[in-house]
Amino acid sequence: MQNNIINTITLCLLATLITACQRAQTTENTMESEVDSRVELTLDAIRSHPDIEIGTLQTRSIQTQVACTGMLDIPPTDRISVHSKVEGFLTDLRFIDGDFVKQGTVLARIENISFVQKQKQLLELKAQLELAKNNCNAKNCLTHKQQPAKKALTKHKVNWHC
């Protein structure tokens, strides 16, 4: 029985020793193959090879266009916030995030429905004011000629604050 244990232990040690030696040889073979794959060319070897030409240094365009895909993200050096004085919807955006812009350049157009309506009302009221001023001037001319129109003129002035 003791003989069996000794034989088993000896067999295990022998198997371990053989396996370890094989791994070391594999590593050495890999290093040798890496060394063998390198090729060094000397100037004489280059000159003697018929397919290799040596010329003078020239500047020339190899390819005028580079086609590639990907994403380039460069953080901007100056970041400026832009705010609008009125609320509304963006109808036209004339820049891309990260573009360089100059002062005074139109970046976007904003449309505000209520602002447009208020501008329309303002123009209508300006037209009414102009009409009232014209009526007032016309009635002033008539008062010099006619006294009965004086009463109508006073009433008109009170209504339109002339």
Buried (B, 14 or more C-beta within 10 A) or exposed (E): EEEEEEEEEEEEEEEEEEEEEEEEEEEEEEEEEEEEEEEEEEEEEEEEEEEEEEEEEEEEEEEEEEEEEEEEEEEEEEEEEEEEEEEBEEEEEEEEEEEEEEEEEEEEEBEBEEEEEEEEEEEEEEEEEEEBEEBBEEBBEBBEEEEEBBEEBEEBBEEBEB
